């Protein structure tokens, strides 16, 4: 539970959303430390994340790459289909 709370925050801050860009590592660490100091999240977990952040994010990026590649392929195919439909005047 304590680990998931910190992981959820890191995911939200590091992830790109429609309303925000990815936060830099330093900003993420500052927010985690601030929340831990307030007692809202576990300080021990934050310390572990701080120590191993780069290695953890490298693993996350590596494990997500296949899914991201698949998404990009789907997006490319979608655009090609839309273009084909426009050429055939099926859609505007």
C-alpha positions as CSV (number, residue, x, y, z in Angstrom):
1,X,0.0,0.0,0.0
2,X,2.8,2.4,0.9
3,X,4.8,1.5,-2.2
4,X,1.7,1.8,-4.5
5,X,0.9,5.3,-3.1
6,X,4.4,6.5,-4.1
7,X,4.4,4.6,-7.4
8,X,1.1,6.2,-8.3
9,X,2.4,9.7,-7.6
10,X,5.6,9.0,-9.7
11,X,3.5,7.7,-12.5
12,X,1.2,10.7,-12.5
13,X,4.1,13.2,-12.4
14,X,6.3,11.5,-14.9
15,X,3.5,10.7,-17.4
16,X,2.4,13.0,-20.1
17,X,-1.2,14.0,-19.9
18,X,-3.5,16.0,-22.1
19,X,-3.1,18.9,-19.6
20,X,0.6,18.7,-18.7
21,X,4.0,17.6,-19.9
22,X,6.3,15.1,-18.1
23,X,7.8,16.5,-14.9
24,X,11.6,16.5,-14.6
25,X,13.3,14.1,-12.2
26,X,14.2,17.0,-9.8
27,X,10.6,18.2,-9.6
28,X,9.3,14.7,-9.0
29,X,11.9,14.2,-6.2
30,X,11.0,17.5,-4.6
31,X,7.3,16.7,-4.6
32,X,7.9,13.3,-3.1
33,X,10.1,14.7,-0.4
34,X,7.6,17.4,0.4
35,X,4.7,14.9,0.7
36,X,6.8,12.5,2.8
37,X,7.8,15.4,5.1
38,X,4.1,16.2,5.6
39,X,3.5,12.5,6.5
40,X,1.2,11.9,3.5
41,X,3.4,9.2,2.0
42,X,6.1,6.9,3.4
43,X,9.5,8.5,3.8
44,X,11.3,5.1,3.6
45,X,9.7,4.3,0.3
46,X,10.6,7.8,-1.0
47,X,14.2,7.3,0.0
48,X,14.4,4.1,-1.9
49,X,12.8,5.7,-5.0
50,X,15.2,8.6,-4.7
51,X,18.2,6.2,-4.5
52,X,17.1,4.0,-7.4
53,X,15.0,6.4,-9.5
54,X,17.2,6.2,-12.6
55,X,17.4,2.4,-12.7
56,X,13.7,2.1,-12.0
57,X,12.7,4.5,-14.8
58,X,15.1,2.8,-17.2
59,X,13.3,-0.5,-16.5
60,X,9.9,1.1,-16.9
61,X,10.9,2.7,-20.2
62,X,12.3,-0.6,-21.5
63,X,9.3,-2.7,-20.5
64,X,6.8,-0.1,-22.0
65,X,8.6,0.2,-25.3
66,X,6.8,-2.7,-27.0
67,X,3.4,-1.2,-26.1
68,X,4.5,2.3,-27.3
69,X,5.7,0.9,-30.6
70,X,2.4,-1.0,-31.0
71,X,0.5,2.2,-30.3
72,X,2.6,4.2,-32.8
73,X,1.9,1.5,-35.5
74,X,-1.8,1.7,-34.8
75,X,-1.8,5.5,-35.0
76,X,0.1,5.3,-38.4
77,X,-2.4,2.7,-39.7
78,X,-5.3,4.9,-38.6
79,X,-3.9,7.9,-40.4
80,X,-3.5,5.9,-43.5
81,X,-7.0,4.6,-43.4
82,X,-8.4,8.1,-42.8
83,X,-6.4,9.4,-45.8
84,X,-7.7,6.6,-48.0
85,X,-11.3,7.3,-47.0
86,X,-10.8,11.0,-47.8
87,X,-9.4,10.1,-51.2
88,X,-12.4,7.9,-51.9
89,X,-14.6,10.7,-50.5
90,X,-16.1,8.4,-47.9
91,X,-15.3,11.1,-45.3
92,X,-14.3,14.7,-45.5
